[in-house]
Amino acid sequence: MKIIIFGLGNFGQSLALSLTESGNEVIGIDIRMDRVNLLKDKIAYAIQLDSTNELAYSAIPLKDVDVAIVAIGEDEGAAIITSAILKKLTPTKIIGRSLSPIHDNVLQAMGIENIVHPEKEAADRLTKKINLKNAINSFEVGQDYAISEIQSKPSFEGKTLGELNFRDAYNLNIIGVLSAVTEKDLLGHERSKRKVQNMPNRNTRLKADDILIVFGSNDDMAKFCEHN
């Protein structure tokens, strides 16, 4: 996808790099040139621009963008104005970062339904990570179930899911496996990234450094992580 990010602070930078690494074409926008320079060689395009100036948007290919993300975090006013201009200029899907409950209300009033709260979400993920030892990321599915990314065990090295009898042994389902691969970019530079294997089955062979995407009850997940 082609994604444009307004605001290249800590959250915006991390998001731009992560989306680029996962294969998206990212355009990063910030009013500060120092932030633009940090990313200019790491994402598709990094542009210095005042996103509160509607006239400046003529330099941005909004019509070609699949998603616009307002990631501005230090200036609530600038974030709101940027969101309002985007809502006026493009029907593209807009994701807005909210900095306060009032900000939530303003974005909703604009008709922006995709609202994120990075600080709260990061705190929730950290809580999950602490509660589920060895879980990398986790999110709830209903009240009692979760999907979690969990580091594979050294004892799983070279074994298939059938040999491990994983479902019966742990009462959990592996719905994906992230394996480390090395790929070359358009410039020929090698980059290490995680890639999802095809749908796991009994013949899927695991490595110790794999990340398992696991679905199951919170209790069973906690037991697996405790002995991981």
Secondary structure by P-SEA (a helix, b strand, c coil): cbbbbccccaaaaaaaaaaaaaccbbbbbbccaaaaaaccccccccccccccccccccccccccccbbbbcccccaaaaaaaaaaaaaccccbbbbbbccaaaaaaaaaacccccccaaaaaaaaaaaaaacccccbbbbccccccccbbbbbccccccccccccccccccccccbbbbbbbbcccccbbbbbbbbcccccccccccccbbbbccccaaaaaaaaaac
